[in-house]
Amino acid sequence: MRKRARFFVGLVTVAVAVGYLMWTGMSETMVYYLTPSELMAKVAADPTFRELGVKVGARVVPGTLAADPANLVYGFEVMDIETGATRFPVSYHGPLPDTFKEGGDVVLEGRFRADGVFEAVTVLTKCGSRYEAAPGELAA
């Protein structure tokens, strides 16, 4: 009986250790971002929030991309993915990801300036949850 009790104590200890490592690993790699509506609400409630760096998940408004690729300067507008109501302009200096497109979803990292422009230091594109073959690729 003693061997069995030690085995179960060891098993529980290992399970708790693995669970703890999984929980801390996932919590460290999770990335939380604000929606444009949440960002505007936080800035309205506390104007000093503008000084903090934040991440914003949004959709690029089609037809708003202004590009100077020679100098890597880009400007575009983003809107709330869910409602499309809250919009603001974005300024970005640097290369855009290859998958960047108007109407696509992005995650921006930067700060919301006092002039109402989000100054992005990082632009990441969000991939669709499903990948589908183009209609021509399915034909044999």
LUMDO-601567 format. One record per atom (N, C-alpha, C): residue number from 1; residue in three letters; chain; atom name; z, x, y. Coordinates in pm, whole numbers, always signed. Layout:
+-----+-----+----+----+--------+--------+--------+
|   i |  aa | ch | at |     pz |     px |     py |
+-----+-----+----+----+--------+--------+--------+
| NUM | Ala |  A | CA |      Z |      X |      Y |
...
+-----+-----+----+----+--------+--------+--------+
//
This chain:
+-----+-----+----+----+--------+--------+--------+
|   i |  aa | ch | at |     pz |     px |     py |
+-----+-----+----+----+--------+--------+--------+
|   1 | Met |  A |  N |     +0 |    +81 |   -120 |
|   1 | Met |  A | CA |     +0 |     +0 |     +0 |
|   1 | Met |  A |  C |     +0 |    +85 |   +126 |
|   2 | Arg |  A |  N |    +67 |   +199 |   +120 |
|   2 | Arg |  A | CA |    +73 |   +286 |   +238 |
|   2 | Arg |  A |  C |    -64 |   +342 |   +275 |
|   3 | Lys |  A |  N |   -143 |   +379 |   +175 |
|   3 | Lys |  A | CA |   -276 |   +431 |   +203 |
|   3 | Lys |  A |  C |   -361 |   +326 |   +274 |
|   4 | Arg |  A |  N |   -351 |   +204 |   +228 |
|   4 | Arg |  A | CA |   -429 |    +95 |   +288 |
|   4 | Arg |  A |  C |   -386 |    +70 |   +433 |
|   5 | Ala |  A |  N |   -257 |    +74 |   +461 |
|   5 | Ala |  A | CA |   -208 |    +53 |   +597 |
|   5 | Ala |  A |  C |   -257 |   +165 |   +689 |
|   6 | Arg |  A |  N |   -253 |   +291 |   +642 |
|   6 | Arg |  A | CA |   -302 |   +402 |   +723 |
|   6 | Arg |  A |  C |   -452 |   +390 |   +748 |
|   7 | Phe |  A |  N |   -524 |   +345 |   +646 |
|   7 | Phe |  A | CA |   -668 |   +326 |   +662 |
|   7 | Phe |  A |  C |   -697 |   +223 |   +771 |
|   8 | Phe |  A |  N |   -628 |   +110 |   +771 |
|   8 | Phe |  A | CA |   -650 |     +6 |   +871 |
|   8 | Phe |  A |  C |   -608 |    +52 |  +1010 |
|   9 | Val |  A |  N |   -500 |   +127 |  +1021 |
|   9 | Val |  A | CA |   -458 |   +180 |  +1150 |
|   9 | Val |  A |  C |   -565 |   +276 |  +1203 |
|  10 | Gly |  A |  N |   -617 |   +361 |  +1118 |
|  10 | Gly |  A | CA |   -724 |   +452 |  +1158 |
|  10 | Gly |  A |  C |   -851 |   +377 |  +1197 |
|  11 | Leu |  A |  N |   -885 |   +273 |  +1122 |
|  11 | Leu |  A | CA |  -1003 |   +192 |  +1151 |
|  11 | Leu |  A |  C |   -990 |   +122 |  +1286 |
|  12 | Val |  A |  N |   -874 |    +65 |  +1313 |
|  12 | Val |  A | CA |   -851 |     -2 |  +1441 |
|  12 | Val |  A |  C |   -856 |    +99 |  +1555 |
|  13 | Thr |  A |  N |   -800 |   +216 |  +1536 |
|  13 | Thr |  A | CA |   -802 |   +321 |  +1639 |
|  13 | Thr |  A |  C |   -946 |   +362 |  +1672 |
|  14 | Val |  A |  N |  -1026 |   +382 |  +1569 |
|  14 | Val |  A | CA |  -1166 |   +419 |  +1591 |
|  14 | Val |  A |  C |  -1241 |   +306 |  +1662 |
|  15 | Ala |  A |  N |  -1218 |   +182 |  +1619 |
|  15 | Ala |  A | CA |  -1285 |    +67 |  +1681 |
|  15 | Ala |  A |  C |  -1247 |    +54 |  +1828 |
|  16 | Val |  A |  N |  -1120 |    +73 |  +1861 |
|  16 | Val |  A | CA |  -1076 |    +65 |  +2000 |
|  16 | Val |  A |  C |  -1140 |   +178 |  +2082 |
|  17 | Ala |  A |  N |  -1145 |   +299 |  +2027 |
|  17 | Ala |  A | CA |  -1204 |   +412 |  +2098 |
|  17 | Ala |  A |  C |  -1353 |   +389 |  +2124 |
|  18 | Val |  A |  N |  -1425 |   +341 |  +2024 |
|  18 | Val |  A | CA |  -1568 |   +314 |  +2041 |
|  18 | Val |  A |  C |  -1589 |   +202 |  +2142 |
|  19 | Gly |  A |  N |  -1508 |    +98 |  +2135 |
|  19 | Gly |  A | CA |  -1518 |    -12 |  +2232 |
|  19 | Gly |  A |  C |  -1493 |    +35 |  +2374 |
|  20 | Tyr |  A |  N |  -1393 |   +120 |  +2392 |
|  20 | Tyr |  A | CA |  -1361 |   +173 |  +2524 |
|  20 | Tyr |  A |  C |  -1477 |   +257 |  +2577 |
|  21 | Leu |  A |  N |  -1534 |   +343 |  +2494 |
|  21 | Leu |  A | CA |  -1646 |   +426 |  +2537 |
|  21 | Leu |  A |  C |  -1769 |   +342 |  +2572 |
|  22 | Met |  A |  N |  -1793 |   +237 |  +2496 |
|  22 | Met |  A | CA |  -1906 |   +149 |  +2527 |
|  22 | Met |  A |  C |  -1882 |    +77 |  +2660 |
|  23 | Trp |  A |  N |  -1763 |    +27 |  +2680 |
|  23 | Trp |  A | CA |  -1732 |    -47 |  +2803 |
|  23 | Trp |  A |  C |  -1743 |    +42 |  +2926 |
|  24 | Thr |  A |  N |  -1687 |   +163 |  +2920 |
|  24 | Thr |  A | CA |  -1694 |   +252 |  +3036 |
|  24 | Thr |  A |  C |  -1836 |   +301 |  +3058 |
|  25 | Gly |  A |  N |  -1910 |   +326 |  +2952 |
|  25 | Gly |  A | CA |  -2048 |   +370 |  +2966 |
|  25 | Gly |  A |  C |  -2136 |   +264 |  +3031 |
|  26 | Met |  A |  N |  -2118 |   +140 |  +2990 |
|  26 | Met |  A | CA |  -2199 |    +32 |  +3049 |
|  26 | Met |  A |  C |  -2158 |     +4 |  +3192 |
|  27 | Ser |  A |  N |  -2031 |     +8 |  +3223 |
|  27 | Ser |  A | CA |  -1988 |    -23 |  +3359 |
|  27 | Ser |  A |  C |  -2033 |    +86 |  +3457 |
|  28 | Glu |  A |  N |  -2047 |   +209 |  +3412 |
|  28 | Glu |  A | CA |  -2092 |   +317 |  +3499 |
|  28 | Glu |  A |  C |  -2242 |   +312 |  +3523 |
|  29 | Thr |  A |  N |  -2319 |   +258 |  +3430 |
|  29 | Thr |  A | CA |  -2463 |   +256 |  +3445 |
|  29 | Thr |  A |  C |  -2515 |   +125 |  +3502 |
|  30 | Met |  A |  N |  -2432 |    +25 |  +3515 |
|  30 | Met |  A | CA |  -2476 |   -102 |  +3572 |
|  30 | Met |  A |  C |  -2499 |    -83 |  +3722 |
|  31 | Val |  A |  N |  -2608 |   -139 |  +3771 |
|  31 | Val |  A | CA |  -2641 |   -127 |  +3912 |
|  31 | Val |  A |  C |  -2636 |   -267 |  +3973 |
|  32 | Tyr |  A |  N |  -2549 |   -285 |  +4070 |
|  32 | Tyr |  A | CA |  -2539 |   -413 |  +4136 |
|  32 | Tyr |  A |  C |  -2611 |   -404 |  +4269 |
|  33 | Tyr |  A |  N |  -2687 |   -505 |  +4299 |
|  33 | Tyr |  A | CA |  -2754 |   -509 |  +4428 |
|  33 | Tyr |  A |  C |  -2737 |   -647 |  +4489 |
|  34 | Leu |  A |  N |  -2750 |   -650 |  +4621 |
|  34 | Leu |  A | CA |  -2737 |   -775 |  +4697 |
|  34 | Leu |  A |  C |  -2874 |   -841 |  +4710 |
|  35 | Thr |  A |  N |  -2874 |   -971 |  +4728 |
|  35 | Thr |  A | CA |  -2997 |  -1040 |  +4766 |
|  35 | Thr |  A |  C |  -3006 |  -1032 |  +4918 |
|  36 | Pro |  A |  N |  -3124 |  -1056 |  +4976 |
|  36 | Pro |  A | CA |  -3133 |  -1057 |  +5122 |
|  36 | Pro |  A |  C |  -3037 |  -1157 |  +5186 |
|  37 | Ser |  A |  N |  -3017 |  -1273 |  +5124 |
|  37 | Ser |  A | CA |  -2924 |  -1372 |  +5179 |
|  37 | Ser |  A |  C |  -2781 |  -1320 |  +5179 |
|  38 | Glu |  A |  N |  -2741 |  -1253 |  +5069 |
|  38 | Glu |  A | CA |  -2606 |  -1196 |  +5062 |
|  38 | Glu |  A |  C |  -2587 |  -1086 |  +5165 |
|  39 | Leu |  A |  N |  -2690 |  -1003 |  +5183 |
|  39 | Leu |  A | CA |  -2682 |   -896 |  +5282 |
|  39 | Leu |  A |  C |  -2663 |   -953 |  +5422 |
|  40 | Met |  A |  N |  -2742 |  -1054 |  +5459 |
|  40 | Met |  A | CA |  -2730 |  -1115 |  +5592 |
|  40 | Met |  A |  C |  -2592 |  -1178 |  +5611 |
|  41 | Ala |  A |  N |  -2539 |  -1242 |  +5508 |
|  41 | Ala |  A | CA |  -2407 |  -1304 |  +5518 |
|  41 | Ala |  A |  C |  -2299 |  -1198 |  +5538 |
|  42 | Lys |  A |  N |  -2309 |  -1086 |  +5465 |
|  42 | Lys |  A | CA |  -2209 |   -980 |  +5480 |
|  42 | Lys |  A |  C |  -2216 |   -916 |  +5619 |
|  43 | Val |  A |  N |  -2338 |   -896 |  +5670 |
|  43 | Val |  A | CA |  -2353 |   -836 |  +5804 |
|  43 | Val |  A |  C |  -2301 |   -932 |  +5911 |
|  44 | Ala |  A |  N |  -2325 |  -1063 |  +5892 |
|  44 | Ala |  A | CA |  -2275 |  -1162 |  +5989 |
|  44 | Ala |  A |  C |  -2122 |  -1166 |  +5988 |
|  45 | Ala |  A |  N |  -2062 |  -1153 |  +5871 |
|  45 | Ala |  A | CA |  -1917 |  -1158 |  +5860 |
|  45 | Ala |  A |  C |  -1851 |  -1029 |  +5910 |
|  46 | Asp |  A |  N |  -1917 |   -916 |  +5889 |
|  46 | Asp |  A | CA |  -1860 |   -787 |  +5927 |
|  46 | Asp |  A |  C |  -1972 |   -695 |  +5977 |
|  47 | Pro |  A |  N |  -1992 |   -685 |  +6108 |
|  47 | Pro |  A | CA |  -2101 |   -602 |  +6162 |
|  47 | Pro |  A |  C |  -2094 |   -455 |  +6122 |
|  48 | Thr |  A |  N |  -1976 |   -404 |  +6087 |
|  48 | Thr |  A | CA |  -1966 |   -264 |  +6046 |
|  48 | Thr |  A |  C |  -2028 |   -242 |  +5908 |
|  49 | Phe |  A |  N |  -2062 |   -350 |  +5838 |
|  49 | Phe |  A | CA |  -2127 |   -340 |  +5707 |
|  49 | Phe |  A |  C |  -2263 |   -270 |  +5719 |
|  50 | Arg |  A |  N |  -2321 |   -272 |  +5841 |
|  50 | Arg |  A | CA |  -2450 |   -207 |  +5864 |
|  50 | Arg |  A |  C |  -2443 |    -57 |  +5839 |
|  51 | Glu |  A |  N |  -2326 |     +1 |  +5855 |
|  51 | Glu |  A | CA |  -2310 |   +145 |  +5841 |
|  51 | Glu |  A |  C |  -2307 |   +191 |  +5696 |
|  52 | Leu |  A |  N |  -2289 |    +96 |  +5603 |
|  52 | Leu |  A | CA |  -2280 |   +131 |  +5462 |
|  52 | Leu |  A |  C |  -2418 |   +133 |  +5397 |
|  53 | Gly |  A |  N |  -2434 |   +219 |  +5299 |
|  53 | Gly |  A | CA |  -2555 |   +219 |  +5220 |
|  53 | Gly |  A |  C |  -2543 |   +109 |  +5115 |
|  54 | Val |  A |  N |  -2649 |    +31 |  +5098 |
|  54 | Val |  A | CA |  -2647 |    -79 |  +5001 |
|  54 | Val |  A |  C |  -2777 |    -81 |  +4922 |
|  55 | Lys |  A |  N |  -2774 |   -157 |  +4813 |
|  55 | Lys |  A | CA |  -2894 |   -182 |  +4735 |
|  55 | Lys |  A |  C |  -2927 |   -330 |  +4749 |
|  56 | Val |  A |  N |  -3056 |   -358 |  +4769 |
|  56 | Val |  A | CA |  -3101 |   -495 |  +4788 |
|  56 | Val |  A |  C |  -3215 |   -523 |  +4692 |
|  57 | Gly |  A |  N |  -3204 |   -631 |  +4617 |
|  57 | Gly |  A | CA |  -3311 |   -676 |  +4529 |
|  57 | Gly |  A |  C |  -3388 |   -786 |  +4598 |
|  58 | Ala |  A |  N |  -3520 |   -770 |  +4612 |
|  58 | Ala |  A | CA |  -3599 |   -866 |  +4688 |
|  58 | Ala |  A |  C |  -3743 |   -868 |  +4638 |
|  59 | Arg |  A |  N |  -3823 |   -955 |  +4697 |
|  59 | Arg |  A | CA |  -3966 |   -964 |  +4666 |
|  59 | Arg |  A |  C |  -4045 |   -925 |  +4791 |
|  60 | Val |  A |  N |  -4147 |   -843 |  +4772 |
|  60 | Val |  A | CA |  -4232 |   -801 |  +4883 |
|  60 | Val |  A |  C |  -4319 |   -920 |  +4924 |
|  61 | Val |  A |  N |  -4318 |   -951 |  +5052 |
|  61 | Val |  A | CA |  -4397 |  -1063 |  +5104 |
|  61 | Val |  A |  C |  -4544 |  -1021 |  +5106 |
|  62 | Pro |  A |  N |  -4632 |  -1097 |  +5038 |
|  62 | Pro |  A | CA |  -4774 |  -1062 |  +5036 |
|  62 | Pro |  A |  C |  -4834 |  -1059 |  +5177 |
|  63 | Gly |  A |  N |  -4920 |   -960 |  +5200 |
|  63 | Gly |  A | CA |  -4989 |   -949 |  +5328 |
|  63 | Gly |  A |  C |  -4912 |   -879 |  +5438 |
|  64 | Thr |  A |  N |  -4795 |   -823 |  +5407 |
|  64 | Thr |  A | CA |  -4714 |   -760 |  +5511 |
|  64 | Thr |  A |  C |  -4712 |   -608 |  +5504 |
|  65 | Leu |  A |  N |  -4779 |   -549 |  +5405 |
|  65 | Leu |  A | CA |  -4775 |   -403 |  +5388 |
|  65 | Leu |  A |  C |  -4857 |   -335 |  +5496 |
|  66 | Ala |  A |  N |  -4790 |   -248 |  +5572 |
|  66 | Ala |  A | CA |  -4856 |   -161 |  +5670 |
|  66 | Ala |  A |  C |  -4835 |    -19 |  +5622 |
|  67 | Ala |  A |  N |  -4944 |    +52 |  +5594 |
|  67 | Ala |  A | CA |  -4931 |   +182 |  +5531 |
|  67 | Ala |  A |  C |  -5000 |   +291 |  +5611 |
|  68 | Asp |  A |  N |  -4935 |   +407 |  +5614 |
|  68 | Asp |  A | CA |  -4994 |   +530 |  +5665 |
|  68 | Asp |  A |  C |  -4976 |   +632 |  +5554 |
|  69 | Pro |  A |  N |  -5063 |   +626 |  +5450 |
|  69 | Pro |  A | CA |  -5044 |   +711 |  +5333 |
|  69 | Pro |  A |  C |  -5051 |   +861 |  +5363 |
|  70 | Ala |  A |  N |  -5123 |   +900 |  +5466 |
|  70 | Ala |  A | CA |  -5132 |  +1042 |  +5500 |
|  70 | Ala |  A |  C |  -4996 |  +1098 |  +5539 |
|  71 | Asn |  A |  N |  -4916 |  +1018 |  +5609 |
|  71 | Asn |  A | CA |  -4782 |  +1061 |  +5651 |
|  71 | Asn |  A |  C |  -4671 |  +1001 |  +5566 |
|  72 | Leu |  A |  N |  -4708 |   +926 |  +5462 |
|  72 | Leu |  A | CA |  -4612 |   +860 |  +5373 |
|  72 | Leu |  A |  C |  -4515 |   +770 |  +5449 |
|  73 | Val |  A |  N |  -4568 |   +691 |  +5539 |
|  73 | Val |  A | CA |  -4488 |   +596 |  +5617 |
|  73 | Val |  A |  C |  -4535 |   +456 |  +5581 |
|  74 | Tyr |  A |  N |  -4441 |   +372 |  +5539 |
|  74 | Tyr |  A | CA |  -4474 |   +237 |  +5497 |
|  74 | Tyr |  A |  C |  -4381 |   +137 |  +5563 |
|  75 | Gly |  A |  N |  -4435 |    +21 |  +5591 |
|  75 | Gly |  A | CA |  -4356 |    -89 |  +5642 |
|  75 | Gly |  A |  C |  -4401 |   -216 |  +5571 |
|  76 | Phe |  A |  N |  -4308 |   -301 |  +5538 |
|  76 | Phe |  A | CA |  -4339 |   -428 |  +5473 |
|  76 | Phe |  A |  C |  -4221 |   -521 |  +5491 |
|  77 | Glu |  A |  N |  -4241 |   -647 |  +5460 |
|  77 | Glu |  A | CA |  -4132 |   -745 |  +5466 |
|  77 | Glu |  A |  C |  -4091 |   -781 |  +5325 |
|  78 | Val |  A |  N |  -3963 |   -813 |  +5310 |
|  78 | Val |  A | CA |  -3912 |   -862 |  +5183 |
|  78 | Val |  A |  C |  -3846 |   -997 |  +5205 |
|  79 | Met |  A |  N |  -3836 |  -1073 |  +5096 |
|  79 | Met |  A | CA |  -3771 |  -1204 |  +5103 |
|  79 | Met |  A |  C |  -3684 |  -1222 |  +4980 |
|  80 | Asp |  A |  N |  -3599 |  -1320 |  +4989 |
|  80 | Asp |  A | CA |  -3510 |  -1355 |  +4879 |
|  80 | Asp |  A |  C |  -3594 |  -1403 |  +4760 |
|  81 | Ile |  A |  N |  -3570 |  -1349 |  +4643 |
|  81 | Ile |  A | CA |  -3647 |  -1384 |  +4524 |
|  81 | Ile |  A |  C |  -3629 |  -1531 |  +4488 |
|  82 | Glu |  A |  N |  -3506 |  -1579 |  +4494 |
|  82 | Glu |  A | CA |  -3476 |  -1717 |  +4452 |
|  82 | Glu |  A |  C |  -3530 |  -1821 |  +4549 |
|  83 | Thr |  A |  N |  -3497 |  -1806 |  +4677 |
|  83 | Thr |  A | CA |  -3529 |  -1911 |  +4774 |
|  83 | Thr |  A |  C |  -3649 |  -1878 |  +4861 |
|  84 | Gly |  A |  N |  -3676 |  -1750 |  +4883 |
|  84 | Gly |  A | CA |  -3784 |  -1711 |  +4973 |
|  84 | Gly |  A |  C |  -3752 |  -1734 |  +5119 |
|  85 | Ala |  A |  N |  -3629 |  -1777 |  +5147 |
|  85 | Ala |  A | CA |  -3592 |  -1814 |  +5283 |
|  85 | Ala |  A |  C |  -3559 |  -1694 |  +5371 |
|  86 | Thr |  A |  N |  -3475 |  -1607 |  +5324 |
|  86 | Thr |  A | CA |  -3429 |  -1494 |  +5406 |
|  86 | Thr |  A |  C |  -3531 |  -1381 |  +5397 |
|  87 | Arg |  A |  N |  -3581 |  -1338 |  +5513 |
|  87 | Arg |  A | CA |  -3680 |  -1230 |  +5520 |
|  87 | Arg |  A |  C |  -3637 |  -1127 |  +5623 |
|  88 | Phe |  A |  N |  -3673 |  -1002 |  +5598 |
|  88 | Phe |  A | CA |  -3654 |   -899 |  +5699 |
|  88 | Phe |  A |  C |  -3752 |   -784 |  +5672 |
|  89 | Pro |  A |  N |  -3786 |   -707 |  +5777 |
|  89 | Pro |  A | CA |  -3877 |   -595 |  +5762 |
|  89 | Pro |  A |  C |  -3807 |   -473 |  +5701 |
|  90 | Val |  A |  N |  -3888 |   -392 |  +5635 |
|  90 | Val |  A | CA |  -3839 |   -269 |  +5570 |
|  90 | Val |  A |  C |  -3921 |   -153 |  +5622 |
|  91 | Ser |  A |  N |  -3854 |    -42 |  +5649 |
|  91 | Ser |  A | CA |  -3919 |    +82 |  +5687 |
|  91 | Ser |  A |  C |  -3888 |   +184 |  +5578 |
|  92 | Tyr |  A |  N |  -3993 |   +253 |  +5532 |
|  92 | Tyr |  A | CA |  -3974 |   +351 |  +5425 |
|  92 | Tyr |  A |  C |  -4062 |   +473 |  +5448 |
|  93 | His |  A |  N |  -4005 |   +592 |  +5434 |
|  93 | His |  A | CA |  -4078 |   +717 |  +5447 |
|  93 | His |  A |  C |  -4071 |   +789 |  +5312 |
|  94 | Gly |  A |  N |  -4184 |   +799 |  +5246 |
|  94 | Gly |  A | CA |  -4188 |   +865 |  +5116 |
|  94 | Gly |  A |  C |  -4293 |   +799 |  +5029 |
|  95 | Pro |  A |  N |  -4318 |   +856 |  +4912 |
|  95 | Pro |  A | CA |  -4418 |   +797 |  +4824 |
|  95 | Pro |  A |  C |  -4368 |   +668 |  +4759 |
|  96 | Leu |  A |  N |  -4453 |   +568 |  +4757 |
|  96 | Leu |  A | CA |  -4419 |   +442 |  +4690 |
|  96 | Leu |  A |  C |  -4444 |   +458 |  +4540 |
|  97 | Pro |  A |  N |  -4368 |   +387 |  +4457 |
|  97 | Pro |  A | CA |  -4393 |   +392 |  +4313 |
|  97 | Pro |  A |  C |  -4534 |   +340 |  +4281 |
|  98 | Asp |  A |  N |  -4593 |   +390 |  +4174 |
|  98 | Asp |  A | CA |  -4727 |   +347 |  +4134 |
|  98 | Asp |  A |  C |  -4733 |   +198 |  +4105 |
|  99 | Thr |  A |  N |  -4622 |   +139 |  +4061 |
|  99 | Thr |  A | CA |  -4621 |     -3 |  +4026 |
|  99 | Thr |  A |  C |  -4586 |    -93 |  +4144 |
| 100 | Phe |  A |  N |  -4574 |    -36 |  +4264 |
| 100 | Phe |  A | CA |  -4545 |   -116 |  +4383 |
| 100 | Phe |  A |  C |  -4665 |   -205 |  +4414 |
| 101 | Lys |  A |  N |  -4637 |   -333 |  +4440 |
| 101 | Lys |  A | CA |  -4744 |   -425 |  +4478 |
| 101 | Lys |  A |  C |  -4687 |   -536 |  +4565 |
| 102 | Glu |  A |  N |  -4770 |   -588 |  +4651 |
| 102 | Glu |  A | CA |  -4728 |   -701 |  +4734 |
| 102 | Glu |  A |  C |  -4706 |   -822 |  +4643 |
| 103 | Gly |  A |  N |  -4599 |   -891 |  +4666 |
| 103 | Gly |  A | CA |  -4563 |  -1003 |  +4580 |
| 103 | Gly |  A |  C |  -4477 |   -961 |  +4462 |
| 104 | Gly |  A |  N |  -4457 |   -829 |  +4445 |
| 104 | Gly |  A | CA |  -4375 |   -777 |  +4336 |
| 104 | Gly |  A |  C |  -4230 |   -765 |  +4376 |
| 105 | Asp |  A |  N |  -4144 |   -753 |  +4278 |
| 105 | Asp |  A | CA |  -4001 |   -739 |  +4301 |
| 105 | Asp |  A |  C |  -3963 |   -592 |  +4314 |
| 106 | Val |  A |  N |  -3874 |   -564 |  +4410 |
| 106 | Val |  A | CA |  -3829 |   -428 |  +4436 |
| 106 | Val |  A |  C |  -3678 |   -424 |  +4450 |
| 107 | Val |  A |  N |  -3623 |   -305 |  +4430 |
| 107 | Val |  A | CA |  -3483 |   -277 |  +4462 |
| 107 | Val |  A |  C |  -3486 |   -166 |  +4566 |
| 108 | Leu |  A |  N |  -3429 |   -195 |  +4682 |
| 108 | Leu |  A | CA |  -3427 |   -102 |  +4794 |
| 108 | Leu |  A |  C |  -3288 |    -44 |  +4809 |
| 109 | Glu |  A |  N |  -3282 |    +84 |  +4838 |
| 109 | Glu |  A | CA |  -3154 |   +148 |  +4866 |
| 109 | Glu |  A |  C |  -3162 |   +205 |  +5006 |
| 110 | Gly |  A |  N |  -3065 |   +172 |  +5090 |
| 110 | Gly |  A | CA |  -3065 |   +220 |  +5227 |
| 110 | Gly |  A |  C |  -2962 |   +146 |  +5310 |
| 111 | Arg |  A |  N |  -2994 |   +127 |  +5439 |
| 111 | Arg |  A | CA |  -2899 |    +57 |  +5526 |
| 111 | Arg |  A |  C |  -2975 |    -39 |  +5618 |
| 112 | Phe |  A |  N |  -2905 |   -143 |  +5660 |
| 112 | Phe |  A | CA |  -2963 |   -246 |  +5746 |
| 112 | Phe |  A |  C |  -2928 |   -211 |  +5890 |
| 113 | Arg |  A |  N |  -3027 |   -166 |  +5965 |
| 113 | Arg |  A | CA |  -3002 |   -119 |  +6101 |
| 113 | Arg |  A |  C |  -2970 |   -234 |  +6195 |
| 114 | Ala |  A |  N |  -2917 |   -200 |  +6313 |
| 114 | Ala |  A | CA |  -2880 |   -300 |  +6414 |
| 114 | Ala |  A |  C |  -3002 |   -373 |  +6469 |
| 115 | Asp |  A |  N |  -3122 |   -311 |  +6462 |
| 115 | Asp |  A | CA |  -3242 |   -378 |  +6512 |
| 115 | Asp |  A |  C |  -3302 |   -476 |  +6412 |
| 116 | Gly |  A |  N |  -3234 |   -496 |  +6298 |
| 116 | Gly |  A | CA |  -3280 |   -594 |  +6199 |
| 116 | Gly |  A |  C |  -3379 |   -540 |  +6098 |
| 117 | Val |  A |  N |  -3400 |   -409 |  +6096 |
| 117 | Val |  A | CA |  -3492 |   -347 |  +6000 |
| 117 | Val |  A |  C |  -3409 |   -277 |  +5893 |
| 118 | Phe |  A |  N |  -3447 |   -296 |  +5767 |
| 118 | Phe |  A | CA |  -3381 |   -226 |  +5658 |
| 118 | Phe |  A |  C |  -3450 |    -92 |  +5641 |
| 119 | Glu |  A |  N |  -3375 |    +15 |  +5660 |
| 119 | Glu |  A | CA |  -3427 |   +151 |  +5647 |
| 119 | Glu |  A |  C |  -3402 |   +198 |  +5505 |
| 120 | Ala |  A |  N |  -3506 |   +196 |  +5424 |
| 120 | Ala |  A | CA |  -3493 |   +230 |  +5282 |
| 120 | Ala |  A |  C |  -3507 |   +380 |  +5262 |
| 121 | Val |  A |  N |  -3423 |   +435 |  +5177 |
| 121 | Val |  A | CA |  -3436 |   +575 |  +5137 |
| 121 | Val |  A |  C |  -3491 |   +584 |  +4995 |
| 122 | Thr |  A |  N |  -3481 |   +474 |  +4920 |
| 122 | Thr |  A | CA |  -3535 |   +466 |  +4785 |
| 122 | Thr |  A |  C |  -3598 |   +330 |  +4765 |
| 123 | Val |  A |  N |  -3715 |   +327 |  +4703 |
| 123 | Val |  A | CA |  -3781 |   +201 |  +4666 |
| 123 | Val |  A |  C |  -3811 |   +208 |  +4517 |
| 124 | Leu |  A |  N |  -3754 |   +115 |  +4443 |
| 124 | Leu |  A | CA |  -3778 |   +105 |  +4299 |
| 124 | Leu |  A |  C |  -3847 |    -28 |  +4271 |
| 125 | Thr |  A |  N |  -3941 |    -29 |  +4181 |
| 125 | Thr |  A | CA |  -4004 |   -155 |  +4143 |
| 125 | Thr |  A |  C |  -3936 |   -208 |  +4018 |
| 126 | Lys |  A |  N |  -3928 |   -338 |  +4012 |
| 126 | Lys |  A | CA |  -3870 |   -403 |  +3894 |
| 126 | Lys |  A |  C |  -3985 |   -445 |  +3804 |
| 127 | Cys |  A |  N |  -3973 |   -412 |  +3678 |
| 127 | Cys |  A | CA |  -4076 |   -450 |  +3582 |
| 127 | Cys |  A |  C |  -4054 |   -594 |  +3540 |
| 128 | Gly |  A |  N |  -4162 |   -660 |  +3506 |
| 128 | Gly |  A | CA |  -4153 |   -796 |  +3454 |
| 128 | Gly |  A |  C |  -4079 |   -796 |  +3322 |
| 129 | Ser |  A |  N |  -4021 |   -909 |  +3288 |
| 129 | Ser |  A | CA |  -3945 |   -916 |  +3164 |
| 129 | Ser |  A |  C |  -4036 |   -926 |  +3042 |
| 130 | Arg |  A |  N |  -4163 |   -957 |  +3066 |
| 130 | Arg |  A | CA |  -4257 |   -968 |  +2954 |
| 130 | Arg |  A |  C |  -4381 |   -886 |  +2985 |
| 131 | Tyr |  A |  N |  -4433 |   -824 |  +2884 |
| 131 | Tyr |  A | CA |  -4560 |   -753 |  +2897 |
| 131 | Tyr |  A |  C |  -4662 |   -831 |  +2816 |
| 132 | Glu |  A |  N |  -4772 |   -862 |  +2878 |
| 132 | Glu |  A | CA |  -4877 |   -936 |  +2810 |
| 132 | Glu |  A |  C |  -5007 |   -860 |  +2822 |
| 133 | Ala |  A |  N |  -5087 |   -868 |  +2719 |
| 133 | Ala |  A | CA |  -5217 |   -802 |  +2720 |
| 133 | Ala |  A |  C |  -5310 |   -878 |  +2813 |
| 134 | Ala |  A |  N |  -5399 |   -804 |  +2877 |
| 134 | Ala |  A | CA |  -5500 |   -868 |  +2960 |
| 134 | Ala |  A |  C |  -5593 |   -948 |  +2868 |
| 135 | Pro |  A |  N |  -5649 |  -1059 |  +2916 |
| 135 | Pro |  A | CA |  -5734 |  -1142 |  +2829 |
| 135 | Pro |  A |  C |  -5846 |  -1065 |  +2759 |
| 136 | Gly |  A |  N |  -5908 |   -968 |  +2825 |
| 136 | Gly |  A | CA |  -6017 |   -891 |  +2765 |
| 136 | Gly |  A |  C |  -5971 |   -799 |  +2652 |
| 137 | Glu |  A |  N |  -5844 |   -758 |  +2655 |
| 137 | Glu |  A | CA |  -5792 |   -667 |  +2553 |
| 137 | Glu |  A |  C |  -5773 |   -735 |  +2419 |
| 138 | Leu |  A |  N |  -5758 |   -866 |  +2419 |
| 138 | Leu |  A | CA |  -5735 |   -938 |  +2295 |
| 138 | Leu |  A |  C |  -5862 |   -962 |  +2216 |
| 139 | Ala |  A |  N |  -5979 |   -958 |  +2284 |
| 139 | Ala |  A | CA |  -6104 |   -984 |  +2215 |
| 139 | Ala |  A |  C |  -6139 |   -864 |  +2126 |
| 140 | Ala |  A |  N |  -6181 |   -893 |  +2005 |
| 140 | Ala |  A | CA |  -6210 |   -784 |  +1910 |
| 140 | Ala |  A |  C |  -6357 |   -752 |  +1908 |
+-----+-----+----+----+--------+--------+--------+
//
